[in-house]
Structures are given as C-alpha cells and as structure tokens.
Amino acid sequence: MGLFGFNTKEEEAAPSFKKVRPVALQTENVAKELLRVSESYGIKVNNLDFTLLEVQTFVRTNSSKGEADYEEVGYEYFDDLDLEKTFLNPNFQIKQVYEVEIFSKDETHDPFKDFHLAVGANATKCKVYLTIKEGSKISYRPGLERDLETLIDKAKVRAGILIHLFDPMLDEVISKLAAHIRIEEEVVYEEAQTLLIAQSYEPVPTLDDRLIIHFEKKPKVDVNGIDRVDYAARGFIQSVKKGELLFEYIKAQEGKPGRNCRGEFIKPKEPVVANAPTFSVDATIEVNDTPLKTEYRAADNGYIAFENNVYSIKTDVDITEISFKTTGSISSGLDSDVSISVKESDSLKDAIGSGMSVEVSEINIEGNVGSNAKVSALKANIGGQTHKTSLIQADQLKINVHKGKAIGKEISITRLEHGEVEGDVVRITQAVGGVIHAKEIYIENCGSYVKATASKKIEISKLHGEENVFTIDPLLKSEKGFNEHEDQIKQLEIDIRDLTREIETYTKIIKKNTPAFNEVKKRLMHYKANGIKMPESFVTKFKQFQKTAEHLNKMKTDYEQKTAQLTMLTTRTASFQDNIFDARIINRDRWIGHNEIKIQMVEPPILLSHAPHDGCIDQVFGLVELPDGTYAIRTVKE
C-alpha cells in the first residue's frame, strides 16, 4: 500500500471482479472503514473509492466546561478565537466526523486516472505536503479547481488529516495548479513536485542537559588514507590558548507544546538533568553563565590541570621521563607558554624515550634524548646526549653532547660528536667530527673531520685535528631566494624587452594619427555644439584612438614598474657578491695536518679552495680580487 493508503502501481494494475454496492456511513477514520469494507468483500482496498458527503467538526475543553461531551461547531467558530492560545491549550480537543459513501472504483470515466498524487507529512505531522508524482498527466476542463480541491480533501481525510483547518495556503496552491494546467491545456510532470498544503503548530523539542569537554581531542594519524588514533600521543597534557573554550554546559531546556494537523496535542517530554558540572575552577579559568549555557574559557595560555576536583591552567610541568609507557608524546605548541622539566639524569636511560615527540614553549632535559625522538621548543636545554637519529629544534638551544641533528637560531653545544647543526649563530666548545651550517660559527677546540659552512664567519680558537673543511657560502641561508630572484630577473628582462618594442610601435601609430585625430575631435565638437547627430564612423575612430592612447600609457606604466623591480632584484643579487668579501675564516691557533678552506662565489659561480700548510701561522683568511681580475683566498685583515 502506498503512502497514507494510496495505491501502488502494482495494486492499480490488479483487476477487480467484485462490485461493491454503495455504502453510506459516518466515521472518524475513513481509512479504517475502507479497509473493513474491502475485507468484507474480499477485494483490495485500492479498488475502493468514496464520496465525501458531509464533514462535522467537534470541539471540547474539559477544564473550562467540566464535561466530556463534544460540541459541534462550524468553521466560523475559529474566526474570533486566539488560534494559537486555543490550539496550544492541552485541555482543548478537536475531531472531525465524516459522512461518506464507499463504492467500487471506476477508472473508466476518472479524469484523474493518470494524475498520481500523495499526501505526506513530517515526523510530527505538523507540516503536510502534496506530492504530484513523476509522470503524472492531466488535462484542463471546466470545474478543475473544484475537482482538485475535492481530490486533495479526500487524500487528506484518507490520511487522517483534518480538512479546512491549518490549510489557508491550500486555495492558492490549487489556484496556481489550475492556472498552469489551463494555460498549458495538458501538463505532464517530468519531475515530482512537492507543495505545502497545511501547517499547524510545530512543537519545540525538549533539550536534555549536556556537558561538552572541548579540549579533549584524541590525536589522529593518517594510515593509508584512514584516520587512526595515535596511541603514542595520548594527551598527557592538554594545552590551551587564552580565550579557548574548555567546557560548555548546555542547560536543560523545556520544550514547548504543539498541535499537529490531525488535531492531536503534542506535549513536550520532561527534560533530563544528568550532566550538571560537579567540578569547580580557579581564577585561571573564566566562567560565563547565561540562561542557556555556561562557558568555561582559559584566562591564559598553558595546559589543563585537575587536582582535588578543581580545574586550573598551569604552565610548568615536572616529570621523570617522557616515554611511550608513561606519558606518550607531548604536543602543546610552541606558543603555549608550557614549560617542561624532565628529571631523568641516569646516563643509561633516556629522559626522552625512543620515538617520542615533544613540542612545548620551553623544555629542560637533564638526561638523554633517545633514538628517533623529536624535540621542538622555543628554548631547549639538554644536559645529557642526543641520539644520532634524534632531531632537536629550538630558537635558543643548549646541548651537552650532540650526535643527532639540531636546528635553531642561537645554538650552544659543549661537545659535537659527528652530529649535524643548522643555525644562525653556532657556538661549540669541542667538535669531534660533524657537519655545521650557520651564518656564524665559533669552535673553541676543533678536532678532526669537521665540515663547517658559514655565510659570514668561521672562528676556531684551538685546532687539534685535521681533515677539516671550512667553507664560506653567502647563499647558505638564501639559496632558494637567490634562485627565485634569478628566474624573476630573467622574466623581467624578457618583459621589459617586449614592452620596449610595443611602446615604440604604438608611439609611432599615435604620432602618425594625431593630426587626423585632432581633425575628428574638432568636427565632433562642432556637431555637438550645433546639436547635430554625430556620424557613427567619426565616433568609432575617436574611441579607437583613445583606446590606443590608453593602452600606450598602460604599457609605459608597466615598463616603469618592471624596470624598478628589476633594479631592486639585481641590486639584491649583487649584495650577495659584495658580502662575500667581508666573510672571514679565522684560526687563532697554528694550522696542523691537512685542512681545507673553501669560498663559494656567486658571480661567477666558482668554488675556490686553499689548504694552509702544516705549521702555518696565518690566522685570518678571506676572498680578494687580484690585479688581473681573478679571485683567490688570501690572508686578510680581520
């Protein structure tokens, strides 16, 4: 059976051999009576039809009259009532009784046999819709509006929807449908069409209380395109930012009643209060209470702490170790103001365990950093040693023994053991192998196999080893930018060359056509002054000349802008070459064994090399230009 008792196509196709003699009766439930008649005759209910003979509407208000009997009213009864107040009164009741005549359906003379419609409603049945099904076909005939109204009323009655109530829009819906059919004469609905035909009083649902904890977020990792919980990052600390919403308590809200298009009163359920906060907060968490909800926001940066049933925001954390077993990885953010102190100092243990990741504003590690561990901070101090597969990143970084990779701005290392270092200014007390890249490098005691590359300065206090390579490369921190500038310069040179040619061409055109333009302009002014209609050809020529002049001015502006940009970039590129003459490699000690000094030039791109001989006492080396225009590494003034 279709929606609200409407027949499906299969049922429509089923033949009916039994005829039902017309049966007249009164009922509140037409669908129930149709079913009863169909069962008594042993036929399908969709083979029955009915005529709506009369509609009676009854109302009662038990609390006001103190009686259970309904009173019949006409539709004018509702004209002088406050409808919202009446229908939302829980004691008000309404029903309709229908007098119908039921008989066998005869589609032979049914003008609506190809017009398939259905009446449906939303979940509360407070909105009722008419759906004209896809493929429906209907032709215009006199009295169509009245017949459509009858057809829709029967569908509503069959669905248990009260008629002539809650449907002030129905007349307009029917009128538009009939008007469209009248204009087209025959309409085929290629797509289903849904129209609102009744609307009553939708209830406001009751809301139970809820407590939302916003800061609890399980970290995810991407595994083959699937988000999985990262159990290595279990959220040992939950970092928060100032003003961040931490908790949100949604207060219970009692709903509002409604009444649906069947006339049924809809009473809201009682709200359930089961999640009211049982904790308290201190001054580090701001509380904003409103009638609908209570918000708890962080008053400052830090992390959430919970002690003695009190939530607060703190910045300092003291822990023994960071490992998979104890804390998991910690990520509070570089700008969180969270400072961690890791106390484990046993040289045989890791303070930062294998594979752990830590990101905080400041960290002090008394012990070692394990394999594949990653530490990121604004300021970091490592009292032990770093594993060769570890990565340490901090603007200000101090490391006792470094074997892994360190990246920062100001970096101080007590002992470098074949580790990697990238920074702005790097200071090393003792270097035993390793790779260093920085703007400035200072090594107090340099052993062997150190590769140090700087853009400004390398200074060695004492040289104890050999097979070291000290390189000056002005593009060390700017290679990407330099290459980008080089590409830009080439493109700008091409653009300026093309613009120069176009400007020359358009300048000649303007110069050649200026006399003719002035003559056209003079004539147009004459025509305008005397009220004579200007010839279209003159106007076209005038506009063409104007556009040519505007285009020339635009090209000149582009030329000036691109020329200025080229000058700026070439000056900036030249500065790399100028800076290289100020760079210095300094050895305050005697040169021993085989060590090499290198300088990478920018233009021309030549790598120069020099190996001070064993026992050499020359201390300061730099790039000089020789009288023949070539370049060399020589002893220079500091």
WOTALIN-V437287 format. One record per residue. N is the residue number from 0. RES is the residue in three letters. PSI is psi in degrees with one decimal (* if undefined). NEAR is the number of other C-alpha atoms within 8 Angstrom. Layout:
# WOTALIN-V437287
n={N,N}
res={RES,RES}
psi={PSI,PSI}
near={NEAR,NEAR}
This chain:
# WOTALIN-V437287
n={0,1,2,3,4,5,6,7,8,9,10,11,12,13,14,15,16,17,18,19,20,21,22,23,24,25,26,27,28,29,30,31,32,33,34,35,36,37,38,39,40,41,42,43,44,45,46,47,48,49,50,51,52,53,54,55,56,57,58,59,60,61,62,63,64,65,66,67,68,69,70,71,72,73,74,75,76,77,78,79,80,81,82,83,84,85,86,87,88,89,90,91,92,93,94,95,96,97,98,99,100,101,102,103,104,105,106,107,108,109,110,111,112,113,114,115,116,117,118,119,120,121,122,123,124,125,126,127,128,129,130,131,132,133,134,135,136,137,138,139,140,141,142,143,144,145,146,147,148,149,150,151,152,153,154,155,156,157,158,159,160,161,162,163,164,165,166,167,168,169,170,171,172,173,174,175,176,177,178,179,180,181,182,183,184,185,186,187,188,189,190,191,192,193,194,195,196,197,198,199,200,201,202,203,204,205,206,207,208,209,210,211,212,213,214,215,216,217,218,219,220,221,222,223,224,225,226,227,228,229,230,231,232,233,234,235,236,237,238,239,240,241,242,243,244,245,246,247,248,249,250,251,252,253,254,255,256,257,258,259,260,261,262,263,264,265,266,267,268,269,270,271,272,273,274,275,276,277,278,279,280,281,282,283,284,285,286,287,288,289,290,291,292,293,294,295,296,297,298,299,300,301,302,303,304,305,306,307,308,309,310,311,312,313,314,315,316,317,318,319,320,321,322,323,324,325,326,327,328,329,330,331,332,333,334,335,336,337,338,339,340,341,342,343,344,345,346,347,348,349,350,351,352,353,354,355,356,357,358,359,360,361,362,363,364,365,366,367,368,369,370,371,372,373,374,375,376,377,378,379,380,381,382,383,384,385,386,387,388,389,390,391,392,393,394,395,396,397,398,399,400,401,402,403,404,405,406,407,408,409,410,411,412,413,414,415,416,417,418,419,420,421,422,423,424,425,426,427,428,429,430,431,432,433,434,435,436,437,438,439,440,441,442,443,444,445,446,447,448,449,450,451,452,453,454,455,456,457,458,459,460,461,462,463,464,465,466,467,468,469,470,471,472,473,474,475,476,477,478,479,480,481,482,483,484,485,486,487,488,489,490,491,492,493,494,495,496,497,498,499,500,501,502,503,504,505,506,507,508,509,510,511,512,513,514,515,516,517,518,519,520,521,522,523,524,525,526,527,528,529,530,531,532,533,534,535,536,537,538,539,540,541,542,543,544,545,546,547,548,549,550,551,552,553,554,555,556,557,558,559,560,561,562,563,564,565,566,567,568,569,570,571,572,573,574,575,576,577,578,579,580,581,582,583,584,585,586,587,588,589,590,591,592,593,594,595,596,597,598,599,600,601,602,603,604,605,606,607,608,609,610,611,612,613,614,615,616,617,618,619,620,621,622,623,624,625,626,627,628,629,630,631,632,633,634,635,636,637}
res={MET,GLY,LEU,PHE,GLY,PHE,ASN,THR,LYS,GLU,GLU,GLU,ALA,ALA,PRO,SER,PHE,LYS,LYS,VAL,ARG,PRO,VAL,ALA,LEU,GLN,THR,GLU,ASN,VAL,ALA,LYS,GLU,LEU,LEU,ARG,VAL,SER,GLU,SER,TYR,GLY,ILE,LYS,VAL,ASN,ASN,LEU,ASP,PHE,THR,LEU,LEU,GLU,VAL,GLN,THR,PHE,VAL,ARG,THR,ASN,SER,SER,LYS,GLY,GLU,ALA,ASP,TYR,GLU,GLU,VAL,GLY,TYR,GLU,TYR,PHE,ASP,ASP,LEU,ASP,LEU,GLU,LYS,THR,PHE,LEU,ASN,PRO,ASN,PHE,GLN,ILE,LYS,GLN,VAL,TYR,GLU,VAL,GLU,ILE,PHE,SER,LYS,ASP,GLU,THR,HIS,ASP,PRO,PHE,LYS,ASP,PHE,HIS,LEU,ALA,VAL,GLY,ALA,ASN,ALA,THR,LYS,CYS,LYS,VAL,TYR,LEU,THR,ILE,LYS,GLU,GLY,SER,LYS,ILE,SER,TYR,ARG,PRO,GLY,LEU,GLU,ARG,ASP,LEU,GLU,THR,LEU,ILE,ASP,LYS,ALA,LYS,VAL,ARG,ALA,GLY,ILE,LEU,ILE,HIS,LEU,PHE,ASP,PRO,MET,LEU,ASP,GLU,VAL,ILE,SER,LYS,LEU,ALA,ALA,HIS,ILE,ARG,ILE,GLU,GLU,GLU,VAL,VAL,TYR,GLU,GLU,ALA,GLN,THR,LEU,LEU,ILE,ALA,GLN,SER,TYR,GLU,PRO,VAL,PRO,THR,LEU,ASP,ASP,ARG,LEU,ILE,ILE,HIS,PHE,GLU,LYS,LYS,PRO,LYS,VAL,ASP,VAL,ASN,GLY,ILE,ASP,ARG,VAL,ASP,TYR,ALA,ALA,ARG,GLY,PHE,ILE,GLN,SER,VAL,LYS,LYS,GLY,GLU,LEU,LEU,PHE,GLU,TYR,ILE,LYS,ALA,GLN,GLU,GLY,LYS,PRO,GLY,ARG,ASN,CYS,ARG,GLY,GLU,PHE,ILE,LYS,PRO,LYS,GLU,PRO,VAL,VAL,ALA,ASN,ALA,PRO,THR,PHE,SER,VAL,ASP,ALA,THR,ILE,GLU,VAL,ASN,ASP,THR,PRO,LEU,LYS,THR,GLU,TYR,ARG,ALA,ALA,ASP,ASN,GLY,TYR,ILE,ALA,PHE,GLU,ASN,ASN,VAL,TYR,SER,ILE,LYS,THR,ASP,VAL,ASP,ILE,THR,GLU,ILE,SER,PHE,LYS,THR,THR,GLY,SER,ILE,SER,SER,GLY,LEU,ASP,SER,ASP,VAL,SER,ILE,SER,VAL,LYS,GLU,SER,ASP,SER,LEU,LYS,ASP,ALA,ILE,GLY,SER,GLY,MET,SER,VAL,GLU,VAL,SER,GLU,ILE,ASN,ILE,GLU,GLY,ASN,VAL,GLY,SER,ASN,ALA,LYS,VAL,SER,ALA,LEU,LYS,ALA,ASN,ILE,GLY,GLY,GLN,THR,HIS,LYS,THR,SER,LEU,ILE,GLN,ALA,ASP,GLN,LEU,LYS,ILE,ASN,VAL,HIS,LYS,GLY,LYS,ALA,ILE,GLY,LYS,GLU,ILE,SER,ILE,THR,ARG,LEU,GLU,HIS,GLY,GLU,VAL,GLU,GLY,ASP,VAL,VAL,ARG,ILE,THR,GLN,ALA,VAL,GLY,GLY,VAL,ILE,HIS,ALA,LYS,GLU,ILE,TYR,ILE,GLU,ASN,CYS,GLY,SER,TYR,VAL,LYS,ALA,THR,ALA,SER,LYS,LYS,ILE,GLU,ILE,SER,LYS,LEU,HIS,GLY,GLU,GLU,ASN,VAL,PHE,THR,ILE,ASP,PRO,LEU,LEU,LYS,SER,GLU,LYS,GLY,PHE,ASN,GLU,HIS,GLU,ASP,GLN,ILE,LYS,GLN,LEU,GLU,ILE,ASP,ILE,ARG,ASP,LEU,THR,ARG,GLU,ILE,GLU,THR,TYR,THR,LYS,ILE,ILE,LYS,LYS,ASN,THR,PRO,ALA,PHE,ASN,GLU,VAL,LYS,LYS,ARG,LEU,MET,HIS,TYR,LYS,ALA,ASN,GLY,ILE,LYS,MET,PRO,GLU,SER,PHE,VAL,THR,LYS,PHE,LYS,GLN,PHE,GLN,LYS,THR,ALA,GLU,HIS,LEU,ASN,LYS,MET,LYS,THR,ASP,TYR,GLU,GLN,LYS,THR,ALA,GLN,LEU,THR,MET,LEU,THR,THR,ARG,THR,ALA,SER,PHE,GLN,ASP,ASN,ILE,PHE,ASP,ALA,ARG,ILE,ILE,ASN,ARG,ASP,ARG,TRP,ILE,GLY,HIS,ASN,GLU,ILE,LYS,ILE,GLN,MET,VAL,GLU,PRO,PRO,ILE,LEU,LEU,SER,HIS,ALA,PRO,HIS,ASP,GLY,CYS,ILE,ASP,GLN,VAL,PHE,GLY,LEU,VAL,GLU,LEU,PRO,ASP,GLY,THR,TYR,ALA,ILE,ARG,THR,VAL,LYS,GLU}
psi={141.2,-174.1,126.3,39.5,1.9,146.2,146.4,169.4,-35.0,-40.1,-33.7,-33.0,-17.3,130.7,151.0,123.3,-19.1,134.6,136.2,124.1,140.3,131.7,120.8,136.5,165.9,138.5,156.9,-14.4,92.7,-39.9,-38.3,-41.2,-38.6,-41.3,-40.8,-43.6,-41.7,-39.3,-37.6,-28.2,-7.7,34.9,169.4,143.7,-26.9,-5.5,3.7,150.9,171.5,158.3,133.5,106.3,-42.1,148.7,126.7,134.4,131.1,142.1,160.3,151.7,98.9,-43.9,-32.2,-39.8,-19.7,24.7,156.0,-7.3,140.0,153.3,129.5,135.4,156.2,172.1,-23.4,-15.3,-32.8,-7.8,-39.4,9.2,153.2,97.3,-42.9,-44.9,-39.7,-51.5,-23.2,9.1,118.0,-20.5,-10.0,132.7,146.4,143.3,163.6,142.5,131.2,132.8,119.4,160.6,119.7,138.4,172.1,140.1,135.3,104.6,-2.5,-43.2,22.2,112.4,-13.6,18.2,-26.8,7.1,99.4,116.5,162.5,149.4,126.8,169.4,163.6,-177.5,-37.6,-9.2,29.1,-12.1,127.6,134.3,145.2,125.2,120.5,118.4,153.2,135.6,-5.8,147.1,137.7,145.2,154.5,144.7,160.1,142.7,15.5,-41.6,-46.3,-41.4,-36.9,-41.6,-43.6,-44.5,-43.8,-40.5,-42.1,-40.3,-38.1,-44.2,-42.6,-29.9,1.2,16.4,131.4,141.6,154.3,16.0,144.4,15.1,50.8,-19.5,-7.9,-40.7,-42.6,-38.9,-47.1,-40.6,-42.3,-40.5,-48.4,-38.8,-42.4,-42.6,-38.4,-40.1,-44.3,-17.9,-45.6,132.1,132.0,123.4,102.5,-22.9,150.5,145.3,129.3,132.1,139.0,125.4,-5.5,143.7,123.8,-141.8,102.1,130.6,153.4,118.6,148.4,141.1,123.1,157.1,153.0,145.7,115.4,123.2,103.5,-27.9,-11.9,99.3,121.7,123.0,144.8,153.4,148.9,113.8,102.3,44.2,3.1,129.4,124.2,149.9,130.4,98.9,-14.8,-17.9,79.7,4.5,50.5,-40.6,143.9,103.3,148.9,157.9,156.0,131.1,-6.4,139.1,120.2,-54.9,153.1,112.6,111.9,115.9,150.9,136.8,121.8,133.3,174.8,143.7,166.9,-179.0,129.1,179.0,0.3,0.2,4.3,133.7,134.4,109.4,128.9,148.6,159.5,135.6,147.2,125.2,104.5,-0.4,21.2,137.7,134.0,-2.8,172.0,168.3,158.9,-167.3,-12.9,-6.0,124.6,139.5,126.1,111.3,128.9,168.6,-25.9,-31.0,167.0,126.2,139.5,116.6,147.9,131.7,-12.7,172.3,155.7,-148.7,157.7,129.0,144.5,111.3,135.6,41.0,22.7,126.6,142.1,169.2,123.9,165.2,-23.9,135.7,128.4,120.4,160.5,-45.6,161.7,110.4,168.2,-36.3,-37.5,-61.7,-28.6,179.3,152.9,126.8,101.2,-10.7,146.1,-28.3,22.8,-13.4,14.7,131.4,127.4,136.5,119.2,115.9,-18.7,119.6,2.6,123.8,-18.7,-2.3,164.0,128.8,-38.6,112.8,168.4,130.8,1.1,149.6,130.9,129.4,108.6,174.6,-43.1,141.0,137.3,114.2,115.3,-24.5,-142.6,158.6,123.9,-177.8,141.6,17.6,151.9,125.6,125.9,131.4,168.3,-34.3,129.4,143.9,122.8,113.8,-20.6,-138.1,155.9,142.6,154.2,-18.8,8.2,160.6,124.9,126.5,125.5,145.1,-47.1,117.2,131.5,130.9,137.4,-67.7,121.5,122.5,-15.0,-137.7,132.5,134.4,131.9,-164.4,-65.6,110.5,129.5,126.8,128.9,-48.0,120.9,118.9,85.7,25.7,177.0,142.1,130.8,123.1,-173.8,-57.2,120.2,127.1,125.1,129.0,-46.3,128.1,120.5,83.9,160.4,167.6,127.0,131.3,124.4,170.7,-46.2,136.2,129.3,121.1,122.4,-52.2,111.6,119.8,-135.7,163.0,40.2,128.8,104.8,123.9,124.4,157.2,-18.3,-49.1,138.8,125.5,125.9,128.2,-47.9,129.7,117.1,-10.4,-169.2,-174.6,34.5,148.2,118.8,118.4,137.8,122.2,103.7,-16.4,10.8,-44.9,0.3,14.8,-42.5,-46.7,-37.5,-45.7,-39.8,-42.1,-37.6,-43.0,-41.3,-41.5,-44.6,-43.8,-40.8,-39.9,-39.4,-45.5,-43.7,-39.0,-44.3,-40.0,-39.2,-43.1,-44.8,-40.6,-41.2,-43.1,-48.7,-30.4,-41.2,-40.9,-46.0,-45.7,-40.0,-35.8,1.2,-45.5,-44.6,-38.0,-43.7,-36.6,-44.5,-42.4,-41.4,-43.1,-41.0,-40.1,-36.7,-46.5,-43.4,-42.0,-29.8,8.9,24.7,138.1,128.2,135.5,138.1,-35.2,-36.5,-43.9,-42.3,-45.2,-40.4,-45.5,-38.8,-42.8,-41.4,-44.6,-38.7,-43.1,-40.4,-41.7,-39.1,-43.1,-38.5,-42.1,-37.6,-39.7,-44.5,-40.1,-44.6,-41.8,-44.7,-35.5,-42.0,-40.8,-40.1,-41.5,-43.1,-45.1,-40.5,-34.5,-41.3,-40.1,-39.7,-28.5,-29.5,-44.2,-38.6,-42.7,-29.5,-25.0,-17.6,-11.0,148.5,144.6,119.1,130.3,108.3,-7.2,179.0,141.9,132.4,149.2,-154.3,116.0,154.1,139.1,132.3,146.6,123.2,113.5,155.7,-49.4,107.5,156.4,80.7,137.4,113.5,148.4,146.4,135.2,103.0,136.3,157.4,126.4,-3.3,138.0,3.5,134.4,-41.2,123.8,146.9,-178.6,134.1,153.4,126.1,160.4,-28.7,7.2,-2.4,175.1,152.7,161.8,124.4,166.0,129.2,174.9,147.5,*}
near={7,7,9,9,10,9,10,8,6,6,10,10,6,6,5,7,4,6,7,7,6,8,7,8,7,8,10,8,9,11,11,7,9,11,9,8,9,12,10,6,8,6,9,9,10,10,10,12,9,8,8,10,8,7,9,10,12,12,12,11,10,10,6,5,6,7,5,6,5,7,7,8,10,7,8,7,8,7,6,6,7,6,7,7,7,9,12,12,7,8,7,12,11,10,10,10,12,13,12,13,12,12,12,11,7,6,6,4,5,7,6,7,7,8,10,9,8,12,13,10,10,8,5,8,10,15,14,14,12,12,12,13,13,9,9,12,10,12,9,10,6,4,6,9,9,7,8,9,9,8,8,8,9,10,10,12,12,12,10,10,10,12,9,7,8,9,10,8,9,9,7,7,10,11,9,8,8,11,8,8,13,11,6,7,8,10,9,8,12,7,7,10,9,8,8,10,12,15,12,10,11,10,11,9,8,13,11,10,15,11,11,8,8,9,10,6,5,8,10,8,9,8,7,4,5,7,8,8,8,10,7,8,11,12,12,9,9,10,14,13,10,9,8,8,11,11,12,13,13,11,12,13,10,11,12,10,12,13,16,16,16,9,11,9,12,9,8,12,7,6,12,8,8,6,7,9,7,4,7,8,9,8,7,10,13,9,8,7,7,6,5,8,10,12,12,12,13,16,11,9,14,13,14,12,8,8,6,4,7,10,13,12,14,9,10,8,8,8,9,8,13,14,13,10,5,7,12,15,15,14,12,14,9,12,6,14,11,16,11,12,12,15,12,12,10,7,8,4,9,14,18,14,14,11,9,15,10,10,12,19,15,13,13,11,16,14,18,17,15,14,11,11,15,12,10,11,14,11,11,13,11,13,12,14,13,12,13,10,10,14,12,11,12,13,12,11,14,10,13,11,13,16,14,14,13,11,12,13,12,11,14,10,15,10,12,15,11,12,14,11,13,11,13,11,12,16,10,14,10,13,15,13,13,14,11,12,11,16,13,12,14,12,14,10,13,15,13,12,12,16,12,12,13,16,15,14,13,14,11,14,12,12,13,9,11,11,11,12,12,12,12,16,13,16,10,12,8,8,8,6,7,10,8,8,10,8,8,8,11,8,8,11,9,8,9,11,8,8,10,9,8,9,11,8,8,10,9,8,8,11,7,7,8,8,7,7,11,8,8,11,9,8,8,11,8,8,11,10,7,6,6,7,6,9,6,6,6,10,10,8,10,11,8,8,10,8,8,10,9,8,8,11,8,8,11,9,8,8,11,8,8,11,10,8,8,11,8,8,10,9,8,8,10,8,8,11,12,8,10,14,9,8,12,12,13,11,14,9,10,12,13,13,10,11,12,12,12,12,12,12,13,10,6,5,7,8,8,10,9,8,8,10,9,8,8,9,7,8,10,12,12,13,12,9,8,8,5,4,6,7,8,9,12,8,9,7,4,4}
